[in-house]
Amino acid sequence: MFSNYFKTAWRNLLKNRFYTILNIGGLAVGLSVGILILLWVQDEFSFDRFHKQSKNIYRVENMAGTGSSRELWTNTAAPIGVMANAEVPGVEAFARLTYNGNNRLFKFGEKTFQEQNKFYADASLFKLFDFPIIKGDAANPFPDLHSIVITESTARKYFDQADPIGKVISAENGELFTVSGMIRDFPKNSSIQGDMFFPMALMAQKMYSGHSNGRSIDNDFSYFNYHTYLLLKPGMSLSNLSTTLRNLHLRVKPEDTDVEYLFLPLEKMHLHNADGTDGGIGTVRIFIIIAMFILLIACVNYVNLSTARAMLRAKEVSLRKIIGAARWQLFMQFIAETTLLFIAATIISLMLVGALIPVFNMISGKELSVNFSSWQVWALILITICGTLLLSGIYPAMLLSSFEPLKALRGKIAARISDVMFRRALVVVQFTFSVILITGTIIVGKQLSFLRSKQVSYNREHVLAMSMNNMAGHFEAVKASLLKDPAVTDVTWSATEIINNEQQTGDNDWDGKQNGETMMLSPMAVNQDFIPFFDMKLAAGKNFTGAIADSTHFILNETAVKAARIKDPIGKRFRLWKTEGTIIGVVKDFHFQSLRQAIKPAIFHFSPDNDYSILYIKTTGRDAPKAVTAAAAEWKKYNAEFPFSYAFLDDAYQRLYMTETRTGTLYNVFSGIAIFISCLGLLGLVTYTAQIRTREIGVRKVLGANLPTIIRILTSDLLKLVAIAIVIAVPLSWYAMHSWLQGFAYRIEIGWTVYAIAGTLAFLIAILTVSVQSVRAALANPVKSLRME
């Protein structure tokens, strides 16, 4: 019996090749895109869940500052983990990480590398997390202050296949480090990544040895530079723990009355923020919705074409019923057809997934792979396919098996109003989704263009940046040498990046500061050339002159002056850290972070000497390669053993919006696919309409109807449905994109032109699709059409 179902189904599919190709093509493309997106979503949700204790590990975070400067810090002060572990019942273990900015370049033998992913860490890091030490002493990963733990790939880079344990690596400042442990490379779905790990005790020694004034890494709450992780007992109250940690903090530093402790579960760290704001989950939800849209559009195509063509199969169904076929048997017959079609679509979609995943990885920035030996991959694929099969197969099978045989044989059966309305509703739904995606594409593109072109109130054009290392102590000589080259127009330096300055401090004071008030500032150590180099404008006061007195002078931005409520700030007292000084200038606000964030309070302080600074070189633009050559020559004078690297600020600025750029590209691709699948459905429907109205078209042509009239008759109903879809899509897309834009402090306004463009584009695509087949039907010979009927 079942073999007969599939034989008959196979014959029907072959007989109607055009509709079979449309259905298989639409479903295959929809399934492949849906599977790719859901693989991406699965990867996003898999982050940090591979740790055995992941459900009980939390990252400690802080809300700090008052007023407009209050914000969330993912870093916290070093002592809080130690104190929580020692004094709070229920805290079973802790581990800290902080970036190692003391060493950049490392050498072994003739090999020299510049390392970026290097951290100071507690030894407990390798016990708390599932990053096991596979070579070395797991119980004592840091036997002394100059031992390091490295990853497998780092070991191969330095030592090839040799055993790394005991090997000595030298840093650019002469420090020697002995490899004491090796761990496997971090999984791609780990939020914690790194190549080299140094003992936290070494960090403590460098910071506090000789001039600590009683401060140590275990009691200094001045620096919020540490990622701190706590392992808690199951069921522990986070609100009580927050209060307890705050009291411990205030016991040591009572003036920090604004501090608040928050806890972010490890499993949520990749997509959420501890204060409940979006840390990436919004993008994941958008792509889940897009995957559903595309799969639904593919299902709508199948249902529409199957139900529309039901009239052409009415006699077949009736004859089967007359000779004894039960309704459930006819139902199974049509389910068999759908299953065969889905098998073909599934095979093609899996082939497409395998072929497209490298391109998808390139666009999305992922390293996904389809591992067909993984049950999770098969579960995802089967859920997607079965869900789509159920959505698209049941209704057409029920409709086709419900015809009354006598009416069908007499030719009196007609499509029920409800069925016609259902098909029209599906077309509206299909194009509503498509218009929403088109609108989203336009708005994302306009927002990205806005971010790239918005004035940041300083001139970053034709400026290259590079670390100084051993050049830092010879800045004046380096500057004089570079300025001799005609390709170089100016040179300066700062201690932090101007593109993305993440430095912050609340250790400041001024006349008029209220009790319990904290203003979080982004400090930048600069010389007297920095502000004119970047063409920054002073709203009041003057720039640094380079005199010794500038060591007690400060320049604030407008936001800092406003946040501190300082009237007539020039000459007013201000303290930064331990330095008491005066305000000599106010610089107009400039963007030193992503435009997702509002401008924060910032302060420039004069620092003629800095060991770890960034050199900025302004070029003429057309002679930039010559300036790079001159910079490389200076690098070789002072850092001959280490590789030269640099970056142009324009490129660094674009990298701030890499996530948004990828989102925009994916939006473009998915919108195109959604429109393509929708057009396949329209093409099938207009072909069907022409097929069942063949006699009418022939009669009208014989009576004198011209080509435009015939085309209008065939297309007007479908184009009306597209117009309705546009009207429905406008408010839905406005709400979705308005919500997305709220994540940016600086954003475009959504004007009516966006919807005019999206609607016109969708309408033109629909007209083009239906017109091709309509023209073909309208040009057919009417005599031939009437003879066939």
ZAMARGU-4260 file (C-alpha; in steps of 0.2 Angstrom, whole numbers, plus 5000, padded with zeros to 4 digits):
<rodrens>
0) 5000/5000/5000 | 5013/5012/5005 | 5024/5008/4990 | 5009/5013/4979 | 5007/5029/4988
5) 5025/5034/4984 | 5024/5027/4966 | 5009/5038/4962 | 5017/5053/4971 | 5033/5051/4960
10) 5022/5051/4944 | 5013/5066/4949 | 5029/5076/4954 | 5036/5071/4937 | 5020/5076/4928
15) 5020/5093/4935 | 5039/5097/4934 | 5037/5116/4934 | 5028/5116/4951 | 5039/5103/4958
20) 5054/5113/4954 | 5047/5129/4961 | 5042/5119/4977 | 5058/5110/4979 | 5068/5126/4975
25) 5059/5136/4988 | 5059/5123/5001 | 5078/5119/4999 | 5083/5137/5000 | 5072/5140/5015
30) 5078/5125/5024 | 5097/5128/5020 | 5096/5146/5026 | 5085/5141/5041 | 5098/5128/5046
35) 5113/5140/5044 | 5105/5153/5055 | 5099/5140/5068 | 5117/5133/5068 | 5123/5151/5072
40) 5110/5153/5085 | 5115/5136/5093 | 5133/5142/5094 | 5128/5158/5102 | 5119/5149/5116
45) 5132/5136/5118 | 5145/5149/5125 | 5153/5144/5142 | 5141/5129/5145 | 5154/5116/5143
50) 5161/5119/5161 | 5155/5106/5173 | 5152/5120/5187 | 5145/5133/5174 | 5128/5134/5183
55) 5136/5140/5199 | 5150/5151/5192 | 5146/5170/5192 | 5156/5185/5186 | 5156/5199/5199
60) 5152/5216/5191 | 5150/5234/5198 | 5138/5248/5196 | 5148/5264/5200 | 5147/5282/5199
65) 5133/5295/5202 | 5122/5305/5191 | 5126/5304/5172 | 5143/5296/5175 | 5135/5280/5183
70) 5137/5264/5173 | 5141/5246/5174 | 5158/5239/5175 | 5162/5221/5170 | 5179/5223/5180
75) 5180/5225/5198 | 5193/5228/5212 | 5206/5215/5215 | 5202/5212/5234 | 5184/5208/5233
80) 5187/5190/5227 | 5199/5186/5241 | 5188/5194/5254 | 5172/5185/5248 | 5181/5168/5248
85) 5188/5171/5265 | 5173/5179/5274 | 5157/5174/5265 | 5149/5157/5268 | 5143/5149/5252
90) 5158/5156/5241 | 5167/5140/5238 | 5181/5147/5226 | 5186/5162/5216 | 5198/5167/5202
95) 5204/5183/5194 | 5210/5188/5177 | 5218/5205/5172 | 5226/5210/5156 | 5245/5210/5156
100) 5250/5226/5147 | 5268/5226/5154 | 5275/5215/5140 | 5271/5215/5122 | 5285/5206/5113
105) 5292/5189/5116 | 5307/5180/5109 | 5313/5162/5109 | 5329/5158/5099 | 5327/5167/5082
110) 5308/5168/5084 | 5300/5184/5089 | 5281/5187/5092 | 5270/5201/5097 | 5257/5194/5109
115) 5240/5202/5112 | 5230/5189/5122 | 5240/5188/5138 | 5234/5189/5156 | 5239/5189/5174
120) 5229/5175/5183 | 5226/5166/5199 | 5231/5148/5199 | 5213/5144/5204 | 5208/5149/5187
125) 5213/5131/5180 | 5203/5122/5194 | 5187/5133/5194 | 5185/5132/5175 | 5188/5117/5163
130) 5204/5123/5156 | 5215/5108/5162 | 5234/5109/5162 | 5239/5094/5151 | 5258/5097/5154
135) 5265/5103/5170 | 5260/5102/5188 | 5241/5105/5188 | 5242/5107/5207 | 5255/5121/5206
140) 5254/5129/5189 | 5265/5144/5194 | 5279/5138/5205 | 5288/5155/5204 | 5284/5173/5199
145) 5292/5171/5182 | 5283/5155/5177 | 5270/5155/5163 | 5256/5144/5157 | 5253/5144/5138
150) 5241/5136/5126 | 5245/5122/5114 | 5245/5133/5098 | 5257/5145/5107 | 5268/5131/5112
155) 5269/5125/5093 | 5272/5143/5088 | 5288/5145/5099 | 5294/5127/5100 | 5287/5117/5086
160) 5284/5100/5092 | 5296/5100/5106 | 5291/5099/5125 | 5288/5117/5130 | 5290/5113/5149
165) 5306/5122/5156 | 5308/5132/5140 | 5313/5150/5143 | 5305/5165/5134 | 5312/5182/5135
170) 5302/5198/5134 | 5307/5215/5126 | 5311/5222/5143 | 5324/5208/5147 | 5312/5198/5159
175) 5314/5179/5157 | 5299/5168/5159 | 5299/5149/5161 | 5285/5138/5154 | 5278/5129/5168
180) 5262/5123/5161 | 5252/5120/5144 | 5233/5119/5142 | 5223/5115/5127 | 5217/5129/5116
185) 5202/5138/5122 | 5185/5132/5113 | 5178/5144/5101 | 5163/5145/5112 | 5172/5151/5127
190) 5170/5169/5133 | 5187/5168/5141 | 5201/5167/5129 | 5220/5169/5130 | 5237/5163/5124
195) 5248/5167/5139 | 5245/5167/5158 | 5256/5175/5171 | 5255/5173/5190 | 5244/5186/5198
200) 5258/5188/5212 | 5269/5195/5198 | 5256/5208/5195 | 5255/5212/5213 | 5274/5214/5215
205) 5275/5226/5200 | 5261/5237/5206 | 5265/5238/5225 | 5283/5234/5228 | 5293/5248/5236
210) 5280/5262/5236 | 5264/5255/5241 | 5261/5265/5257 | 5253/5250/5265 | 5242/5246/5250
215) 5242/5228/5242 | 5233/5219/5229 | 5222/5212/5244 | 5216/5229/5251 | 5217/5241/5236
220) 5200/5246/5230 | 5207/5260/5219 | 5209/5250/5203 | 5194/5241/5194 | 5204/5231/5182
225) 5200/5213/5186 | 5188/5200/5180 | 5183/5191/5196 | 5173/5175/5196 | 5165/5166/5211
230) 5159/5148/5213 | 5144/5149/5224 | 5134/5135/5233 | 5118/5131/5223 | 5103/5142/5229
235) 5113/5155/5237 | 5104/5172/5238 | 5113/5184/5226 | 5104/5200/5234 | 5111/5195/5251
240) 5128/5192/5243 | 5127/5209/5234 | 5124/5218/5251 | 5138/5208/5260 | 5151/5212/5246
245) 5146/5230/5247 | 5149/5231/5266 | 5166/5222/5264 | 5171/5235/5251 | 5165/5250/5262
250) 5174/5243/5277 | 5190/5246/5268 | 5185/5261/5257 | 5170/5270/5266 | 5170/5284/5253
255) 5164/5273/5239 | 5145/5274/5245 | 5139/5273/5226 | 5146/5256/5223 | 5134/5242/5220
260) 5138/5223/5217 | 5130/5213/5203 | 5132/5195/5197 | 5131/5188/5180 | 5129/5169/5178
265) 5143/5162/5167 | 5131/5154/5155 | 5123/5171/5151 | 5140/5180/5150 | 5141/5180/5131
270) 5124/5188/5128 | 5118/5197/5143 | 5124/5211/5155 | 5123/5210/5173 | 5110/5225/5174
275) 5098/5216/5163 | 5103/5226/5147 | 5106/5218/5130 | 5123/5211/5128 | 5120/5203/5111
280) 5104/5193/5115 | 5094/5205/5104 | 5104/5201/5089 | 5101/5182/5092 | 5083/5185/5094
285) 5082/5195/5078 | 5090/5180/5068 | 5079/5168/5076 | 5064/5178/5070 | 5073/5179/5052
290) 5075/5161/5052 | 5057/5158/5056 | 5052/5171/5043 | 5061/5162/5029 | 5055/5145/5034
295) 5037/5152/5035 | 5039/5160/5018 | 5045/5143/5011 | 5030/5134/5019 | 5018/5147/5013
300) 5024/5144/4995 | 5021/5126/4996 | 5003/5128/5004 | 4998/5141/4991 | 5004/5131/4976
305) 4996/5115/4983 | 4979/5122/4987 | 4978/5133/4972 | 4981/5118/4961 | 4969/5107/4971
310) 4955/5112/4958 | 4966/5104/4944 | 4966/5088/4954 | 4948/5087/4959 | 4943/5074/4946
315) 4958/5063/4951 | 4952/5063/4969 | 4934/5060/4964 | 4938/5045/4954 | 4949/5038/4968
320) 4934/5040/4980 | 4922/5032/4968 | 4932/5016/4966 | 4933/5015/4985 | 4947/5025/4992
325) 4944/5031/5009 | 4948/5049/5014 | 4962/5044/5026 | 4970/5035/5011 | 4969/5050/5000
330) 4976/5060/5014 | 4991/5048/5016 | 4993/5049/4997 | 4996/5068/4997 | 5007/5067/5013
335) 5017/5054/5003 | 5019/5067/4989 | 5024/5081/5002 | 5036/5069/5010 | 5045/5064/4993
340) 5046/5083/4989 | 5053/5086/5006 | 5066/5072/5004 | 5072/5080/4988 | 5072/5097/4996
345) 5081/5091/5011 | 5095/5083/5001 | 5098/5098/4991 | 5097/5109/5007 | 5110/5099/5015
350) 5121/5100/5000 | 5119/5119/5000 | 5123/5120/5018 | 5139/5111/5015 | 5143/5122/5001
355) 5138/5139/5009 | 5145/5137/5026 | 5162/5144/5022 | 5154/5160/5015 | 5142/5161/5029
360) 5157/5160/5041 | 5166/5173/5032 | 5151/5185/5033 | 5146/5181/5051 | 5164/5180/5058
365) 5160/5162/5065 | 5169/5146/5063 | 5154/5134/5061 | 5155/5117/5054 | 5141/5104/5050
370) 5147/5089/5059 | 5135/5075/5054 | 5142/5064/5067 | 5135/5075/5080 | 5118/5071/5087
375) 5115/5089/5091 | 5117/5094/5073 | 5105/5081/5067 | 5092/5085/5081 | 5093/5103/5075
380) 5091/5098/5056 | 5077/5086/5060 | 5067/5098/5071 | 5069/5111/5057 | 5063/5099/5043
385) 5049/5091/5053 | 5042/5107/5059 | 5042/5114/5041 | 5035/5098/5034 | 5020/5098/5047
390) 5017/5117/5044 | 5016/5114/5025 | 5010/5097/5022 | 4994/5094/5033 | 4982/5108/5026
395) 4985/5104/5008 | 4982/5085/5011 | 4966/5088/5021 | 4959/5100/5007 | 4964/5088/4993
400) 4956/5073/5001 | 4939/5083/5005 | 4932/5085/4988 | 4914/5078/4984 | 4916/5066/4970
405) 4900/5069/4960 | 4901/5088/4960 | 4919/5086/4954 | 4915/5074/4940 | 4901/5086/4934
410) 4913/5100/4934 | 4902/5110/4947 | 4915/5110/4961 | 4923/5127/4964 | 4936/5134/4976
415) 4927/5139/4992 | 4928/5157/4997 | 4937/5152/5013 | 4951/5143/5003 | 4953/5158/4992
420) 4954/5170/5006 | 4966/5158/5015 | 4978/5158/5000 | 4977/5177/4999 | 4981/5179/5017
425) 4996/5168/5015 | 5002/5179/5001 | 5000/5194/5012 | 5009/5186/5026 | 5023/5181/5014
430) 5026/5198/5007 | 5024/5206/5024 | 5039/5196/5031 | 5049/5201/5015 | 5045/5220/5017
435) 5050/5219/5035 | 5067/5212/5030 | 5069/5225/5016 | 5065/5239/5028 | 5077/5232/5041
440) 5091/5231/5028 | 5088/5249/5023 | 5088/5255/5041 | 5103/5245/5046 | 5113/5251/5031
445) 5108/5270/5035 | 5113/5268/5053 | 5130/5260/5048 | 5133/5274/5036 | 5128/5287/5049
450) 5141/5279/5061 | 5155/5279/5048 | 5152/5297/5043 | 5147/5306/5059 | 5159/5319/5065
455) 5168/5313/5081 | 5175/5330/5084 | 5193/5326/5080 | 5203/5323/5064 | 5208/5304/5062
460) 5211/5305/5043 | 5228/5299/5037 | 5234/5295/5055 | 5243/5279/5059 | 5246/5272/5076
465) 5259/5261/5083 | 5265/5255/5100 | 5282/5263/5105 | 5290/5250/5117 | 5308/5255/5118
470) 5305/5271/5108 | 5295/5279/5123 | 5311/5286/5131 | 5317/5293/5115 | 5301/5302/5109
475) 5309/5319/5105 | 5322/5311/5094 | 5310/5300/5085 | 5298/5315/5082 | 5312/5325/5075
480) 5318/5311/5064 | 5300/5307/5057 | 5297/5326/5053 | 5311/5326/5042 | 5301/5315/5030
485) 5290/5325/5018 | 5276/5312/5020 | 5275/5316/5039 | 5266/5332/5044 | 5265/5329/5063
490) 5269/5317/5077 | 5262/5315/5095 | 5258/5302/5108 | 5246/5297/5122 | 5245/5283/5135
495) 5229/5276/5129 | 5219/5274/5113 | 5209/5288/5106 | 5198/5277/5096 | 5192/5266/5111
500) 5198/5273/5128 | 5192/5261/5141 | 5202/5268/5155 | 5191/5274/5170 | 5193/5281/5187
505) 5182/5289/5201 | 5197/5294/5211 | 5195/5313/5209 | 5189/5328/5219 | 5184/5346/5216
510) 5176/5361/5225 | 5158/5359/5226 | 5158/5340/5226 | 5144/5333/5236 | 5146/5319/5250
515) 5144/5302/5242 | 5146/5309/5224 | 5157/5300/5212 | 5161/5306/5194 | 5168/5292/5183
520) 5181/5300/5172 | 5191/5293/5157 | 5209/5299/5159 | 5221/5301/5145 | 5239/5305/5148
525) 5246/5316/5134 | 5259/5329/5129 | 5257/5347/5123 | 5255/5342/5105 | 5240/5330/5107
530) 5226/5342/5106 | 5232/5352/5091 | 5237/5336/5082 | 5219/5330/5082 | 5212/5347/5078
535) 5202/5347/5094 | 5194/5363/5098 | 5195/5371/5115 | 5178/5378/5122 | 5188/5388/5136
540) 5205/5391/5142 | 5222/5385/5134 | 5232/5370/5130 | 5247/5362/5139 | 5263/5371/5135
545) 5275/5358/5139 | 5282/5367/5155 | 5285/5358/5171 | 5270/5367/5179 | 5258/5357/5167
550) 5261/5342/5178 | 5247/5349/5189 | 5236/5356/5175 | 5221/5347/5169 | 5210/5349/5153
555) 5192/5342/5155 | 5179/5339/5141 | 5162/5348/5141 | 5153/5333/5148 | 5165/5332/5163
560) 5162/5351/5167 | 5143/5348/5166 | 5143/5333/5176 | 5153/5341/5190 | 5142/5357/5189
565) 5158/5368/5188 | 5154/5386/5183 | 5168/5396/5176 | 5180/5381/5177 | 5196/5389/5172
570) 5208/5391/5187 | 5197/5380/5198 | 5204/5367/5209 | 5204/5348/5203 | 5212/5333/5210
575) 5215/5317/5199 | 5221/5302/5210 | 5235/5310/5221 | 5238/5325/5210 | 5231/5341/5216
580) 5230/5354/5202 | 5220/5367/5193 | 5209/5366/5177 | 5217/5376/5163 | 5206/5371/5148
585) 5189/5364/5143 | 5190/5354/5126 | 5174/5352/5116 | 5166/5335/5117 | 5173/5322/5106
590) 5169/5303/5104 | 5182/5292/5111 | 5172/5276/5111 | 5159/5268/5100 | 5143/5279/5096
595) 5133/5266/5104 | 5137/5275/5120 | 5135/5293/5125 | 5150/5304/5127 | 5157/5302/5145
600) 5167/5313/5156 | 5185/5314/5151 | 5201/5322/5157 | 5218/5326/5149 | 5233/5326/5161
605) 5250/5331/5156 | 5263/5317/5156 | 5279/5320/5147 | 5286/5302/5151 | 5277/5286/5149
610) 5284/5269/5146 | 5269/5261/5138 | 5262/5274/5125 | 5255/5275/5108 | 5264/5285/5094
615) 5252/5294/5082 | 5259/5299/5065 | 5250/5311/5053 | 5253/5308/5035 | 5249/5318/5019
620) 5237/5305/5013 | 5244/5302/4996 | 5261/5298/5003 | 5255/5287/5017 | 5266/5272/5011
625) 5282/5283/5013 | 5277/5288/5031 | 5275/5269/5035 | 5292/5266/5029 | 5299/5280/5039
630) 5290/5274/5055 | 5297/5256/5052 | 5314/5263/5051 | 5312/5272/5067 | 5305/5256/5075
635) 5320/5246/5069 | 5332/5258/5078 | 5325/5255/5095 | 5316/5238/5093 | 5326/5229/5080
640) 5323/5212/5088 | 5304/5213/5087 | 5292/5214/5072 | 5285/5231/5066 | 5266/5233/5066
645) 5254/5248/5064 | 5236/5253/5061 | 5227/5268/5053 | 5214/5275/5064 | 5201/5275/5051
650) 5203/5256/5050 | 5202/5255/5069 | 5187/5265/5069 | 5178/5254/5057 | 5182/5239/5068
655) 5172/5246/5082 | 5156/5242/5071 | 5161/5225/5065 | 5146/5217/5073 | 5134/5230/5066
660) 5143/5228/5049 | 5140/5209/5049 | 5122/5211/5055 | 5119/5223/5040 | 5127/5211/5028
665) 5117/5196/5034 | 5101/5207/5033 | 5105/5210/5015 | 5108/5192/5011 | 5092/5186/5020
670) 5081/5199/5013 | 5087/5194/4996 | 5083/5176/5000 | 5066/5180/5007 | 5061/5190/4992
675) 5068/5176/4980 | 5057/5163/4989 | 5042/5175/4989 | 5044/5178/4970 | 5044/5159/4967
680) 5027/5158/4975 | 5021/5173/4965 | 5027/5165/4949 | 5019/5149/4953 | 5002/5157/4957
685) 5002/5168/4942 | 5006/5153/4931 | 4992/5144/4939 | 4980/5158/4936 | 4985/5159/4918
690) 4982/5140/4917 | 4964/5140/4924 | 4959/5156/4914 | 4966/5150/4897 | 4949/5150/4889
695) 4944/5167/4897 | 4960/5174/4890 | 4957/5167/4873 | 4939/5174/4872 | 4945/5191/4878
700) 4958/5191/4864 | 4946/5186/4851 | 4934/5200/4856 | 4949/5213/4855 | 4957/5214/4872
705) 4975/5220/4870 | 4991/5215/4879 | 4990/5227/4894 | 4972/5223/4898 | 4976/5204/4898
710) 4991/5207/4910 | 4981/5218/4921 | 4968/5205/4923 | 4981/5192/4927 | 4991/5202/4939
715) 4979/5215/4948 | 4973/5203/4962 | 4991/5198/4967 | 4998/5215/4966 | 4983/5221/4978
720) 4989/5208/4990 | 5007/5214/4989 | 5000/5232/4993 | 4991/5226/5008 | 5007/5217/5014
725) 5016/5233/5013 | 5003/5243/5023 | 5004/5229/5037 | 5023/5228/5037 | 5026/5247/5040
730) 5021/5248/5058 | 5028/5231/5062 | 5045/5235/5054 | 5045/5252/5063 | 5043/5244/5080
735) 5056/5231/5077 | 5069/5244/5070 | 5065/5257/5082 | 5069/5245/5096 | 5085/5240/5088
740) 5091/5258/5086 | 5088/5261/5105 | 5104/5252/5107 | 5114/5267/5100 | 5116/5283/5109
745) 5117/5292/5092 | 5105/5286/5079 | 5096/5290/5063 | 5078/5295/5063 | 5066/5283/5054
750) 5058/5294/5041 | 5044/5289/5029 | 5056/5288/5014 | 5063/5272/5021 | 5045/5264/5019
755) 5042/5272/5002 | 5059/5265/4996 | 5055/5247/5004 | 5037/5247/4998 | 5042/5253/4980
760) 5056/5240/4979 | 5044/5226/4985 | 5031/5231/4973 | 5043/5233/4958 | 5050/5215/4962
765) 5032/5208/4962 | 5027/5217/4946 | 5043/5210/4937 | 5039/5193/4944 | 5021/5191/4939
770) 5023/5201/4922 | 5035/5189/4915 | 5023/5174/4915 | 5008/5186/4912 | 5015/5192/4896
775) 5019/5174/4890 | 5001/5169/4894 | 4994/5185/4885 | 5004/5182/4869 | 4998/5164/4867
780) 4988/5160/4852 | 4969/5162/4856 | 4964/5149/4843 | 4975/5136/4851 | 4969/5141/4868
785) 4951/5139/4864 | 4954/5122/4854 | 4963/5115/4870 | 4948/5120/4881
</rodrens>
